[in-house]
Every structure is written in structure tokens, then in C-alpha cells.
Amino acid sequence: MTTFSELGIKKSLSYLNEAGFTEPFPIQAAAIPIILKGSDMIGQAQTGTGKTAAFGLPLLEIIDHRVHDTQGLIIVPTRELAQQVAEELKKFSGGTAKVTAVYGGESMLRQIRFLKNERQIIVATPGRLMDYMREEILPLGHIRFVVLDEADRMLDMGFIDDIKKILSQLPQHRQMCMFSATMPTEITRLAHDFMNKPEKVVVSKDEISNVNVSQYYMEMRDGDKLDQLANIIKDGKKTVVFCGAKVRVKRLADELHQKGFNVEAIHGDMEQNQRSRVIQDFKADKVNILVATDVVARGIDVPTVERVVSFDVPTDTMTYFHRIGRTARAGEKGAAIIFVTRAYWDDFNNIRNHTKVKIVQMKTGYVQSMPVVRSSDMRRFGGSKFGGGRFGRGGGGDRGKRGFGHGKGPFHHGTGSSPSRGRRRSDKR
């Protein structure tokens, strides 16, 4: 078994040992030695495989903690991901590295105050970073290390021209790493133009092949979707539900709330502080059902998510791929269920034709409409007001950890009460 120490990690070993992380994930074991020897690198790996540690740990080894200026720049597509990556780097360093996340939707003045003292590593969304560069607020002449995280997502969101402008203004002699779940032509061209003979690490192919996710579909009429969803989520398992539009997210969350579920919505029209609060409540098990749009969900890194439901069929395979990546993170198990109506059968077939993992049909049967229930009429438990047994209640004992995983254990699919199990740890501009 290769250890982080054998890979060359020294500065973060104290944190890793205290957290019980011993064996690196494949992307970490492959990427860390390449980065530490100073080579440019392209990492192709699906979401939730430990990419932040793959570039974050060697970055903390590379930077000079005595130098105040910005040495590391990490560019990410969304606010939530910027916050998440910055938090992880602070943990890895034990608080010794000066890390600041900059993104749209928050006061520039507040971020500038942080940048005066906390700027050895900047985690930024493209739009806000360009704002600071235009105003000459953030000097980048000392940059030694650049990371493009989730490059394919930045392409999807229309950031590719901004990325080119940013990279063209950075020091020529710097190390660069790029991580992407897929490698479309434009991303390959970007690597060719801005990287120096990058070494490539491939942990997953373009096909949707997450073997840790049990994938199911259910055929139904559109009018039956709400009751079918209510029947599934009444078991109290931590679930992310995806809808195709903001208005549908809002409406579905309201309908589930009226049925007595402990649910929150997250979408692009919300203020940043609202979105941050919702994600923190979801992480802390104050809420166990999260209804989301695809744009904001990319920054949701909650290892305890047990299930993803596509309430609406996505129109392309990569969106489906990124949805199911919200569960089975860091080596865990999970389930994905997609609701298919007649109008979206062709889109669903397109998804099935591009996945290596079989999507198994789940029978719907007859589901009686679940009435609105007042909270005063019910027992509250954990994250849900339904079901038999406490959500996330104790038990489970000590569980092994590897890399930045959170221990392996059985995944129990289906309705009914969840068995006792230990708690797992683990821009929009």
C-alpha cells in the first residue's frame, strides 16, 4: 500500500494522520508525484474521486509559506466549488496557508480585505478574477502554480474565452494542472496552447461508468411524479433531487414541504449567503432533501448523500453524469433514479446508449397521494419527518478510511427504514 508520505507529502501529514487518511485514491497516487517533480499535468477523473487533494496536497508542498504574495491560483466554475476547495486547502495545511476564495455574488470590498493578508493561494471563479485583474487589485506576477478544476464545466458555462485571457496574462514560467471529467476538443486545444508537454492521468473514461452508483429508471406520467418521489424519499435517506429549471425547483420544494418533508431548494436566483446556508444545513443533516438545478449543484460536495433523483430527464448525457456524481463520492456507494415520461423517452435512450453501467427499471406500482401533514402531528427525527427509525442514527462502529474516502459500508436501496449506520465523514458569477 502506497502512503502519502511515500508520495512525497510532508507538510500535510499531521492533518492526514489525525483524520485517519492513509491510502491515497488512484487520482491522488498518480497525480501527486507528477506535480511534485514540476511537470504540467492533465487529470481526467470523474467527480468525487479526490481531485482536490490530488492538486491541493502537492501545491501546499510547493509554495513558500514565508512569501506573502500569491503563488497558487485555482480556477473553478462555481461559487460553491470555490468555497469548498478553499476550505479543504485550509484543512490540509492546518491553517498555515493563507487561502482566499473570490467569486461573484459577494461584496468585492469584503474580499479585498481578505486578499490583503490571505492571498498565498487564491481560489477563484473566472468572472470575479477578471474583475480584480482589470482593476489591478490582485497582482499575479509571482504565480508559480495554476490549476483549472472542472475544465469541461467551465467550457459548458461559456467561460473558455475568459480562461484564455487569464492564462495569457500569467507568468510564462509556471506549472499548470488541469482536471476535467471529459476531454472535449476545446479543452484539448486549451491544454495544447497553454501547457508544457503535460503528462496525462486517466482514471475514468468519457462514458458514464460510475460503478459505485446503482442506477435505476422509473416510467410514469408527469402527474404521478410528485407522489412517486414522496414515496421514495419517505425513508429519510439523504437525497438530492434535480429539476431542469429554477421555477420547477421552487415549486417542487414547496410541494414537498407541504407534504411534511424537511426540504430546501437551491438555485441560481438565490443570494450567495442563502445558498451557503442551505448547503451548510444539508451537510449538517438539518435538512435531508435538497432540490437543485444543475448549475449550482456542481459545488455540492456532501459525502453522506445516499441517493440522487432526476425528477426531470436531463437533455444530455454529461449533465446526467454530473448529477449522479453527487452521490457515491470518495469511494462510497450510492443510488441514482431517473423519472422518465413519454415526452422524454428519446433523451433517456440517449443517456442509456452512452453509459457502461446498466440502468435497471424500477417498478412504480400504485402510489396513493400523500396528504399534507402538519409538523405538530408527527415525530421529528434527524433530517426527515417520515419513515420508521432515526435518520443517521448511531451504530456502525469504527470504519476504515482510504484516501479522502469516508469508510466503506453496505448501501441499502429501496423504501422503508434505513438500517443503523455510523455517520460517514469524510458561479454563477
C-alpha positions as CSV (number, residue, x, y, z in Angstrom):
1,M,0.0,0.0,0.0
2,T,1.4,3.4,-1.0
3,T,1.2,6.1,1.7
4,F,1.0,9.8,1.3
5,S,4.5,10.1,2.9
6,E,5.9,7.8,0.2
7,L,4.3,10.0,-2.4
8,G,6.3,13.0,-1.0
9,I,3.7,14.7,1.1
10,K,5.2,16.2,4.3
11,K,3.5,19.4,5.3
12,S,0.0,17.9,5.5
13,L,0.9,14.6,7.1
14,S,-0.2,15.8,10.6
15,Y,-3.7,16.6,9.3
16,L,-3.9,13.3,7.3
17,N,-2.8,11.2,10.2
18,E,-5.2,12.9,12.6
19,A,-8.1,12.5,10.1
20,G,-7.2,8.8,9.6
21,F,-6.5,9.1,5.9
22,T,-3.8,6.6,5.0
23,E,-4.2,5.2,1.5
24,P,-4.4,7.6,-1.5
25,F,-7.1,7.4,-4.1
26,P,-6.0,6.5,-7.6
27,I,-6.0,10.1,-8.9
28,Q,-4.0,11.2,-5.9
29,A,-1.5,8.4,-6.2
30,A,-0.9,9.1,-9.8
31,A,-1.0,12.9,-9.8
32,I,1.0,13.9,-6.7
33,P,4.4,12.5,-7.9
34,I,3.9,14.2,-11.3
35,I,3.1,17.6,-9.7
36,L,5.9,17.4,-7.1
37,K,8.5,16.8,-9.8
38,G,7.4,20.0,-11.5
39,S,5.6,18.7,-14.6
40,D,2.4,20.0,-16.1
41,M,-0.4,17.5,-15.9
42,I,-3.9,16.7,-17.2
43,G,-6.0,14.7,-14.9
44,Q,-9.2,13.0,-16.2
45,A,-11.3,11.7,-13.4
46,Q,-15.0,11.7,-12.6
47,T,-16.3,13.9,-9.9
48,G,-15.9,12.8,-6.3
49,T,-12.6,10.9,-6.8
50,G,-10.4,13.1,-4.6
51,K,-9.2,15.6,-7.2
52,T,-8.9,18.5,-4.6
53,A,-6.4,16.6,-2.6
54,A,-4.6,15.4,-5.8
55,F,-3.6,19.0,-6.6
56,G,-4.0,20.6,-3.2
57,L,-1.5,18.5,-1.2
58,P,1.4,19.0,-3.6
59,L,0.5,22.7,-4.0
60,L,1.0,23.1,-0.3
61,E,4.4,21.4,-0.6
62,I,5.4,23.7,-3.5
63,I,4.5,27.2,-2.1
64,D,6.9,29.1,0.1
65,H,5.0,29.9,3.3
66,R,7.4,32.8,4.0
67,V,6.3,34.6,0.8
68,H,3.2,36.8,1.2
69,D,2.4,37.2,-2.5
70,T,0.0,34.9,-4.4
71,Q,1.9,31.8,-5.6
72,G,-1.0,29.4,-6.3
73,L,-4.1,30.1,-8.4
74,I,-7.0,27.6,-8.7
75,I,-9.8,28.5,-11.2
76,V,-13.2,26.8,-10.7
77,P,-16.6,27.2,-12.4
78,T,-18.9,28.0,-9.4
79,R,-19.1,29.9,-6.2
80,E,-19.8,26.8,-4.2
81,L,-16.8,24.9,-5.6
82,A,-14.6,27.9,-4.8
83,Q,-15.7,27.9,-1.2
84,Q,-15.3,24.1,-1.0
85,V,-11.8,24.0,-2.4
86,A,-10.6,26.9,-0.2
87,E,-12.0,25.2,2.9
88,E,-10.2,21.9,2.0
89,L,-6.9,23.6,1.4
90,K,-7.1,25.3,4.8
91,K,-7.7,21.9,6.4
92,F,-4.9,20.3,4.6
93,S,-2.4,23.0,5.7
94,G,-3.6,23.0,9.3
95,G,-4.4,26.7,8.9
96,T,-0.8,27.7,8.0
97,A,-1.5,28.5,4.3
98,K,-3.1,31.8,3.5
99,V,-6.1,30.9,1.3
100,T,-8.9,33.1,0.0
101,A,-11.9,32.3,-2.3
102,V,-13.1,35.0,-4.6
103,Y,-16.3,34.8,-6.5
104,G,-19.3,36.8,-7.7
105,G,-22.3,37.4,-5.6
106,E,-20.3,38.7,-2.6
107,S,-19.0,42.2,-1.8
108,M,-15.7,42.9,-3.6
109,L,-14.7,45.2,-0.7
110,R,-15.0,42.3,1.8
111,Q,-13.0,40.0,-0.4
112,I,-10.3,42.7,-1.0
113,R,-9.9,43.0,2.8
114,F,-9.1,39.3,2.9
115,L,-6.8,39.5,0.0
116,K,-4.5,41.9,1.8
117,N,-3.4,39.2,4.2
118,E,-4.7,35.9,2.9
119,R,-3.6,35.5,-0.6
120,Q,-0.8,32.9,-0.9
121,I,-3.4,30.7,-2.7
122,I,-6.4,32.2,-4.5
123,V,-9.4,30.0,-5.4
124,A,-11.4,32.0,-8.0
125,T,-14.3,31.9,-10.4
126,P,-13.3,33.3,-13.8
127,G,-15.6,36.4,-13.8
128,R,-14.6,37.8,-10.4
129,L,-10.9,37.0,-11.1
130,M,-11.1,39.1,-14.3
131,D,-12.7,41.9,-12.4
132,Y,-9.7,42.1,-10.0
133,M,-7.2,41.7,-12.8
134,R,-8.8,44.7,-14.7
135,E,-8.7,46.8,-11.6
136,E,-5.1,45.7,-10.9
137,I,-6.2,44.7,-7.4
138,L,-4.7,41.2,-7.5
139,P,-1.0,41.1,-8.6
140,L,-0.3,37.7,-10.2
141,G,3.4,38.2,-11.1
142,H,4.6,35.6,-8.5
143,I,2.2,32.8,-9.6
144,R,4.1,29.5,-9.6
145,F,1.3,27.0,-9.9
146,V,-2.1,27.2,-11.7
147,V,-5.0,24.7,-11.6
148,L,-8.0,24.6,-13.8
149,D,-10.6,22.5,-12.0
150,E,-13.6,21.0,-13.8
151,A,-12.4,22.5,-17.1
152,D,-15.3,20.9,-19.0
153,R,-17.8,22.6,-16.8
154,M,-16.2,25.9,-17.5
155,L,-16.5,25.2,-21.2
156,D,-20.2,24.4,-20.8
157,M,-20.8,27.6,-18.8
158,G,-19.1,29.8,-21.5
159,F,-16.0,30.7,-19.6
160,I,-13.5,29.4,-22.1
161,D,-12.6,32.8,-23.5
162,D,-12.2,34.3,-20.0
163,I,-9.9,31.4,-19.2
164,K,-7.7,32.1,-22.2
165,K,-7.4,35.8,-21.3
166,I,-6.5,34.9,-17.7
167,L,-3.8,32.3,-18.7
168,S,-2.3,34.7,-21.3
169,Q,-1.6,37.2,-18.5
170,L,0.1,34.8,-16.0
171,P,3.8,34.4,-15.8
172,Q,5.1,32.2,-18.6
173,H,7.3,30.1,-16.3
174,R,4.8,28.4,-14.1
175,Q,3.5,24.9,-13.6
176,M,-0.1,24.2,-14.7
177,C,-2.5,21.3,-14.0
178,M,-5.9,20.8,-15.5
179,F,-8.6,18.4,-14.2
180,S,-11.7,17.5,-16.2
181,A,-14.2,14.7,-16.2
182,T,-14.3,14.8,-20.0
183,M,-12.0,16.0,-22.7
184,P,-13.9,17.8,-25.5
185,T,-11.9,19.2,-28.4
186,E,-11.8,22.8,-27.0
187,I,-10.3,21.6,-23.7
188,T,-7.7,19.6,-25.5
189,R,-6.8,22.7,-27.6
190,L,-6.6,24.8,-24.4
191,A,-4.1,22.3,-23.0
192,H,-2.0,22.4,-26.2
193,D,-1.9,26.2,-26.2
194,F,-1.1,26.9,-22.5
195,M,0.6,23.8,-21.1
196,N,4.2,22.5,-21.5
197,K,4.2,18.8,-22.5
198,P,1.7,17.8,-19.9
199,E,1.6,14.2,-18.6
200,K,-1.9,12.7,-18.7
201,V,-3.5,10.7,-15.9
202,V,-6.8,9.0,-16.8
203,V,-8.8,7.5,-14.0
204,S,-12.2,7.3,-15.9
205,K,-13.3,7.4,-19.5
206,D,-15.7,9.8,-21.1
207,E,-18.5,7.2,-20.8
208,I,-20.8,7.4,-17.8
209,S,-19.3,4.5,-15.9
210,N,-19.6,5.2,-12.1
211,V,-19.7,1.6,-10.9
212,N,-20.3,2.7,-7.3
213,V,-23.7,4.1,-8.3
214,S,-26.7,1.7,-8.7
215,Q,-28.7,3.3,-11.5
216,Y,-32.5,2.9,-11.9
217,Y,-35.2,4.4,-14.0
218,M,-39.0,4.6,-13.5
219,E,-41.6,5.1,-16.2
220,M,-44.6,7.2,-15.2
221,R,-46.9,10.0,-16.2
222,D,-45.9,13.6,-15.4
223,G,-48.8,13.9,-13.0
224,D,-47.6,11.0,-10.9
225,K,-44.0,12.2,-10.4
226,L,-44.6,14.1,-7.1
227,D,-46.3,11.2,-5.4
228,Q,-43.7,8.7,-6.7
229,L,-40.9,10.9,-5.3
230,A,-42.6,11.3,-2.0
231,N,-42.9,7.5,-1.7
232,I,-39.2,7.1,-2.4
233,I,-37.8,9.8,-0.1
234,K,-40.0,9.0,2.9
235,D,-37.3,6.5,4.1
236,G,-35.3,9.5,5.3
237,K,-32.2,8.9,3.2
238,K,-30.1,11.9,2.3
239,T,-31.2,12.8,-1.3
240,V,-30.5,15.4,-3.9
241,V,-33.4,15.9,-6.4
242,F,-32.7,17.6,-9.7
243,C,-35.1,19.6,-11.8
244,G,-34.5,21.1,-15.2
245,A,-35.4,24.7,-14.4
246,K,-35.4,27.2,-11.4
247,V,-39.1,27.6,-11.4
248,R,-39.6,23.8,-11.1
249,V,-37.1,23.6,-8.3
250,K,-39.0,26.2,-6.3
251,R,-42.4,24.6,-7.0
252,L,-41.2,21.1,-6.2
253,A,-39.6,22.2,-2.9
254,D,-42.8,23.9,-1.9
255,E,-44.9,20.9,-2.7
256,L,-42.6,18.6,-0.7
257,H,-42.6,21.0,2.2
258,Q,-46.4,20.9,2.2
259,K,-46.3,17.1,2.4
260,G,-44.2,17.4,5.6
261,F,-40.7,16.8,4.3
262,N,-37.7,18.6,5.6
263,V,-36.6,20.1,2.3
264,E,-34.6,23.1,0.9
265,A,-34.2,24.4,-2.6
266,I,-31.1,25.8,-4.2
267,H,-30.9,27.6,-7.5
268,G,-29.2,30.5,-9.3
269,D,-31.6,33.2,-8.3
270,M,-30.7,32.9,-4.6
271,E,-28.2,35.2,-2.9
272,Q,-24.8,33.7,-2.1
273,N,-25.4,33.8,1.6
274,Q,-28.7,31.9,1.1
275,R,-27.0,29.3,-1.0
276,S,-24.2,28.8,1.5
277,R,-26.7,28.5,4.4
278,V,-28.7,25.8,2.5
279,I,-25.6,23.7,1.7
280,Q,-24.3,24.0,5.3
281,D,-27.7,22.9,6.6
282,F,-27.7,20.0,4.2
283,K,-24.1,19.0,5.3
284,A,-25.1,19.2,9.0
285,D,-28.2,17.0,8.5
286,K,-30.6,19.8,9.4
287,V,-32.1,19.1,6.0
288,N,-32.1,15.7,4.3
289,I,-33.8,16.6,1.0
290,L,-32.2,19.1,-1.4
291,V,-33.9,20.2,-4.6
292,A,-31.5,21.7,-7.0
293,T,-30.7,23.0,-10.5
294,D,-27.8,21.6,-12.4
295,V,-25.8,24.9,-12.4
296,V,-25.5,25.2,-8.7
297,A,-25.2,21.5,-7.8
298,R,-21.7,21.1,-9.2
299,G,-20.4,22.6,-5.9
300,I,-22.3,20.3,-3.7
301,D,-19.7,18.0,-2.1
302,V,-21.5,16.2,0.6
303,P,-20.1,12.6,1.1
304,T,-23.2,11.5,3.0
305,V,-25.6,11.8,0.0
306,E,-27.0,8.4,-0.5
307,R,-29.3,9.0,-3.5
308,V,-29.8,11.2,-6.4
309,V,-33.2,11.6,-8.2
310,S,-33.6,13.1,-11.6
311,F,-37.1,14.4,-11.3
312,D,-36.7,15.8,-14.9
313,V,-34.7,13.9,-17.5
314,P,-31.6,15.9,-18.5
315,T,-31.2,16.7,-22.1
316,D,-27.6,15.4,-22.4
317,T,-25.5,12.6,-21.0
318,M,-22.9,14.8,-19.3
319,T,-25.5,16.5,-17.2
320,Y,-26.7,13.1,-16.1
321,F,-23.1,12.1,-15.4
322,H,-22.5,15.1,-13.2
323,R,-25.9,14.6,-11.4
324,I,-25.1,11.1,-10.3
325,G,-21.6,12.3,-9.2
326,R,-23.3,14.0,-6.2
327,T,-23.6,10.5,-4.6
328,A,-21.0,7.7,-4.2
329,R,-18.3,10.3,-3.6
330,A,-14.8,9.3,-2.5
331,G,-15.4,5.6,-2.8
332,E,-18.8,5.4,-1.2
333,K,-21.9,3.7,-2.6
334,G,-25.0,5.4,-3.8
335,A,-28.1,5.2,-6.0
336,A,-29.5,7.2,-8.9
337,I,-33.1,7.2,-10.0
338,I,-34.4,8.9,-13.1
339,F,-38.1,9.6,-13.7
340,V,-39.0,9.0,-17.4
341,T,-42.1,10.3,-19.0
342,R,-43.2,9.6,-22.6
343,A,-42.1,13.0,-23.8
344,Y,-38.5,12.5,-22.7
345,W,-38.1,8.9,-23.8
346,D,-35.7,9.8,-26.6
347,D,-33.5,11.8,-24.3
348,F,-33.4,8.9,-21.8
349,N,-32.5,6.4,-24.5
350,N,-29.6,8.7,-25.5
351,I,-28.3,8.5,-21.9
352,R,-28.7,4.7,-21.8
353,N,-26.7,4.4,-25.0
354,H,-23.7,6.2,-23.5
355,T,-23.4,4.5,-20.2
356,K,-21.5,1.4,-19.4
357,V,-23.5,0.7,-16.3
358,K,-26.9,-0.8,-16.9
359,I,-29.8,1.4,-15.8
360,V,-32.3,-1.0,-14.3
361,Q,-36.0,-0.4,-14.5
362,M,-37.7,0.0,-11.1
363,K,-41.4,-0.7,-11.0
364,T,-43.6,2.2,-9.8
365,G,-46.9,0.5,-9.0
366,Y,-49.8,2.4,-7.5
367,V,-48.9,5.1,-5.1
368,Q,-51.6,6.8,-3.1
369,S,-51.3,10.6,-3.0
370,M,-49.6,11.5,0.3
371,P,-51.6,14.2,2.2
372,V,-50.3,17.4,3.6
373,V,-49.2,16.7,7.2
374,R,-48.8,19.3,9.9
375,S,-45.4,19.0,11.7
376,S,-47.3,19.1,15.0
377,D,-48.9,15.8,14.1
378,M,-45.6,14.0,13.6
379,R,-42.5,12.7,15.3
380,R,-39.4,14.7,14.1
381,F,-36.3,12.7,13.5
382,G,-32.9,13.5,12.0
383,G,-33.5,15.1,8.6
384,S,-36.9,13.7,7.8
385,K,-40.4,13.7,9.3
386,F,-41.3,10.4,7.7
387,G,-40.3,6.7,8.0
388,G,-39.5,4.2,10.6
389,G,-36.4,4.9,12.6
390,R,-34.0,7.8,13.2
391,F,-32.2,9.2,10.1
392,G,-28.5,8.7,10.5
393,R,-28.7,7.1,14.0
394,G,-25.7,5.6,15.7
395,G,-24.0,2.3,15.3
396,G,-21.6,1.2,12.6
397,G,-18.5,1.2,14.8
398,D,-15.1,2.1,13.5
399,R,-14.9,2.2,9.7
400,G,-11.8,2.1,7.6
401,K,-10.8,5.1,5.6
402,R,-8.7,5.3,2.5
403,G,-7.5,8.4,0.7
404,F,-10.2,11.0,1.2
405,G,-12.9,8.5,1.3
406,H,-15.2,8.0,4.3
407,G,-15.2,4.4,5.0
408,K,-16.9,1.6,3.1
409,G,-20.2,0.1,4.2
410,P,-23.3,-1.5,2.7
411,F,-25.7,0.5,0.7
412,H,-29.3,-0.3,1.2
413,H,-31.6,0.7,-1.6
414,G,-35.3,0.9,-1.6
415,T,-38.0,2.3,0.7
416,G,-38.6,1.5,4.3
417,S,-36.5,2.4,7.3
418,S,-32.7,2.7,6.9
419,P,-30.6,0.4,9.0
420,S,-28.5,1.8,11.8
421,R,-25.2,3.0,10.4
422,G,-22.4,5.2,11.6
423,R,-22.2,8.8,10.4
424,R,-19.7,9.0,7.5
425,R,-17.2,11.8,7.4
426,S,-15.4,12.2,5.2
427,D,-20.7,30.8,-10.5
428,K,-22.8,31.6,-11.3
429,R,-20.9,34.9,-11.4
